[in-house]
Amino acid sequence: MNTIKPTIIDLFAGVWGLSLGAARAGFQIALAIELDEHAMLAHKSNFPQSNHLAANISGLDGLIMDKGNTTGI
C-alpha cells in the first residue's frame, strides 16, 4: 500500500521546532521558509530532505511558495 504522508510548510523554520514536531508526528516538510541565513543552514542540516526557501514571508504569495516546493505535492 502506498501511503501519502500529510504535508506542511514551515514558515519560520529557523529554530525547527515545528518541523521537528511535525516530522515526529509523521508529516512531510514540503517547504521550509526562513529569512535568517544561519538559521536556514541549521534547518538544512537537520532536514536535508526538505525544500528550503530563504525569504521574508511578508513578500511571499502562493505562487512563489509553490515554486519553492519541488515535491510535487
WOTA-V241452 format. One record per pair of residues at least 24 apart in sequence whose C-alpha atoms are under 6 Angstrom apart, sorted by sequence separation. I is the first residue (numbers start at 1). J is the second residue. If there is no record, write none. Layout:
BEGIN
I&J ; I&J
END
This chain:
BEGIN
14&39 ; 14&40 ; 31&69
END
